[in-house]
Amino acid sequence: MSPSASLTALEPLLVERLRPLGEDAPASGPVPAGQVEPPGKVGDLLAPAAVLIPLVTHPHGLSVLLTQRAEGLRKHAGQVAFPGGRSEFGETAVQTALREAQEEIGLDPTLVRPIGLGDVFESGSGYIITPVVAAVQPGFSLDIHAPEVAAVFETPFAFLMDETNHEARSYVSADE
């Protein structure tokens, strides 16, 4: 399949490769009264989090909505990222991703249609993150939360899928 394919053509492949939305159980278990969930790794515990991978359909093709994190943040300042963050008690990954996208960039959740869940992965900063792939209706307006997000932009899906644009690098992050 061509990287410039439409979402209509791509979605059956995504559904085949992603975990079904029905597997989206609440990310947090019960917390004893008076105990606050840890912000990130505490001992061997990883805090649940989710990111939204928003695919926007345009007449010229698909794009992926990305954010650039604000420079004043303590961790990951200036990095390009998907909207997302830490799950609240009892939230599913889809609920977290939609809430965080609305809080960070003002993306109206009624314009977002979740398609499936990516494989979870552990971050070096103490989170276990679930990617939520979703279709986003074009024509949305955004309201950026400046303390967290410096900019929002779209990158063509075809550009991201073109292997000639990929580069492997190794580095150690100062904030992890």
C-alpha positions as CSV (number, residue, x, y, z in Angstrom):
1,M,0.0,0.0,0.0
2,S,1.3,3.5,-0.9
3,P,2.1,5.9,2.0
4,S,-0.1,8.4,0.2
5,A,-3.2,6.2,0.4
6,S,-6.4,7.6,1.8
7,L,-7.6,6.7,5.3
8,T,-10.4,4.7,3.7
9,A,-7.8,2.4,2.1
10,L,-5.5,2.5,5.1
11,E,-8.0,1.8,7.9
12,P,-8.6,-1.9,7.2
13,L,-4.8,-2.4,7.5
14,L,-4.7,-0.4,10.7
15,V,-7.6,-2.4,12.2
16,E,-5.8,-5.6,11.3
17,R,-2.5,-4.6,12.9
18,L,-3.7,-2.6,16.0
19,R,-5.2,-4.0,19.1
20,P,-9.0,-3.6,19.1
21,L,-10.6,-0.8,21.1
22,G,-12.5,-3.5,23.1
23,E,-9.2,-4.3,24.8
24,D,-9.0,-0.8,26.3
25,A,-9.4,-1.6,30.0
26,P,-9.1,1.1,32.6
27,A,-5.4,1.9,33.1
28,S,-5.4,2.2,36.9
29,G,-6.4,-0.3,39.6
30,P,-7.9,0.7,42.9
31,V,-5.8,3.1,45.0
32,P,-6.1,2.7,48.8
33,A,-7.9,5.6,50.5
34,G,-5.6,8.6,51.1
35,Q,-2.9,7.3,48.8
36,V,-2.0,9.4,45.7
37,E,-1.0,7.6,42.5
38,P,2.7,8.1,41.8
39,P,3.7,10.6,39.0
40,G,5.9,8.3,37.0
41,K,8.0,5.4,38.2
42,V,8.1,4.6,41.9
43,G,10.0,1.5,42.7
44,D,8.9,-1.0,40.0
45,L,5.6,0.7,39.3
46,L,5.0,2.4,36.0
47,A,2.3,5.0,35.7
48,P,-0.2,4.5,32.8
49,A,-0.3,7.1,30.1
50,A,-1.6,7.4,26.5
51,V,-0.9,9.4,23.4
52,L,-3.2,10.2,20.5
53,I,-1.9,9.5,17.0
54,P,-4.2,11.8,15.1
55,L,-4.6,11.0,11.4
56,V,-6.2,13.9,9.5
57,T,-7.8,13.3,6.1
58,H,-7.3,16.1,3.5
59,P,-8.0,16.1,-0.3
60,H,-4.3,16.0,-0.9
61,G,-3.8,13.0,1.5
62,L,-3.4,12.1,5.1
63,S,-1.4,14.1,7.7
64,V,-0.4,13.4,11.3
65,L,-1.0,16.1,13.9
66,L,2.0,16.7,16.1
67,T,2.9,19.1,18.9
68,Q,6.1,20.8,19.9
69,R,6.4,20.9,23.7
70,A,7.0,24.2,25.4
71,E,10.6,25.2,26.1
72,G,9.9,25.9,29.8
73,L,9.0,22.4,30.6
74,R,11.1,20.4,33.1
75,K,11.1,17.3,31.0
76,H,11.2,16.9,27.2
77,A,11.2,20.6,26.6
78,G,11.0,21.5,22.9
79,Q,10.5,17.9,21.7
80,V,8.1,17.0,19.0
81,A,5.4,14.7,20.4
82,F,1.9,13.4,20.1
83,P,-0.7,14.9,22.4
84,G,-1.0,12.8,25.5
85,G,-0.1,12.3,29.1
86,R,-0.7,10.5,32.3
87,S,-4.0,8.6,32.9
88,E,-6.3,9.6,35.7
89,F,-7.6,6.9,38.0
90,G,-9.9,4.5,36.2
91,E,-9.5,6.0,32.7
92,T,-9.0,3.9,29.6
93,A,-6.2,4.8,27.2
94,V,-8.7,6.2,24.7
95,Q,-10.3,8.4,27.5
96,T,-6.8,9.6,28.5
97,A,-5.7,10.4,24.9
98,L,-8.9,12.3,24.1
99,R,-8.8,14.2,27.4
100,E,-5.1,15.1,27.0
101,A,-5.5,16.2,23.4
102,Q,-8.4,18.5,24.4
103,E,-6.4,19.9,27.4
104,E,-3.2,20.4,25.5
105,I,-4.4,21.6,22.1
106,G,-8.1,22.1,22.4
107,L,-9.0,19.2,20.0
108,D,-12.7,18.6,20.2
109,P,-13.1,14.9,21.1
110,T,-16.4,14.7,19.0
111,L,-14.2,15.2,15.9
112,V,-12.0,12.2,16.8
113,R,-12.8,8.6,15.9
114,P,-10.5,6.1,17.6
115,I,-9.4,3.2,15.3
116,G,-7.3,1.0,17.5
117,L,-4.5,0.7,20.1
118,G,-0.8,0.4,19.4
119,D,1.5,-1.8,21.5
120,V,2.2,-0.3,24.9
121,F,5.8,0.7,25.6
122,E,7.8,1.8,28.7
123,S,9.3,5.2,28.7
124,G,12.6,6.0,30.5
125,S,10.7,8.5,32.6
126,G,8.5,6.0,34.4
127,Y,5.4,5.6,32.2
128,I,3.8,2.8,30.3
129,I,2.3,4.4,27.3
130,T,-0.5,3.2,25.1
131,P,-0.7,4.8,21.6
132,V,-4.3,5.5,20.4
133,V,-4.6,5.7,16.6
134,A,-7.5,7.9,15.5
135,A,-9.1,9.6,12.5
136,V,-9.6,13.3,13.0
137,Q,-12.1,15.3,10.9
138,P,-10.4,18.2,9.1
139,G,-11.6,21.8,9.6
140,F,-11.0,21.7,13.4
141,S,-9.9,24.7,15.4
142,L,-7.4,24.4,18.2
143,D,-6.7,26.2,21.4
144,I,-3.1,25.6,22.5
145,H,-2.3,25.4,26.2
146,A,0.9,27.5,26.1
147,P,2.4,26.2,29.3
148,E,2.7,22.7,27.8
149,V,2.6,23.2,24.0
150,A,4.6,25.7,21.9
151,A,3.2,24.8,18.5
152,V,0.9,22.3,16.7
153,F,1.6,21.3,13.1
154,E,0.7,18.6,10.6
155,T,3.2,16.5,8.8
156,P,2.2,14.5,5.6
157,F,1.7,10.8,6.4
158,A,3.6,9.9,3.1
159,F,6.6,11.9,4.3
160,L,6.7,10.0,7.7
161,M,6.3,6.6,6.0
162,D,9.1,7.3,3.4
163,E,12.1,5.3,4.7
164,T,14.5,7.8,3.0
165,N,13.4,10.3,5.7
166,H,14.3,8.0,8.6
167,E,17.5,8.1,10.5
168,A,18.7,6.1,13.4
169,R,20.5,7.9,16.2
170,S,21.6,7.0,19.7
171,Y,21.7,9.5,22.5
172,V,21.2,9.8,26.2
173,S,18.6,12.3,27.2
174,A,19.6,14.7,30.0
175,D,16.1,14.7,31.5
176,E,15.6,11.0,31.9
